[in-house]
Amino acid sequence: MGYNVYLFRKEVKEKFPTDFEFMENEDLIDSFSSEQFDKLKTRLLKYGYQIENESEKEVSFNFKGGEHGINATLSEKSLFFSSGFSDNGVAEISLTSSELTDSGEFAKLDPQDGNWEEAW
């Protein structure tokens, strides 16, 4: 078990501000546009994430060769970050996921807190 953070399109947050039922039904989640998918992939690579596996619909990353046990999975509908409970791992995925919301296109969900992050 570890620390997890999700990024979705902002429309998911708008549709489900307090109810997270969409987590149980992927059909309720809006897909990223191809431009959004590519933008997230490019930014992760710039932040030091390395591709482990890649298919047309999903890309798996590790952070700097597995540093701090950090992994990320970019799919058609979400960007999922996970790390162990090390302070560095939690801080890295928390900061990175927050920075990725800077365009206003994405919303960050922290399931440990059960809340959407407010926009910066």
Summary of the structure (lengths in Angstrom):
residues: 120
radius of gyration: 13.4
end to end distance: 28.7
largest distance: 36.4
contacts: 329
relative contact order: 0.24
helix: 35%
strand: 30%
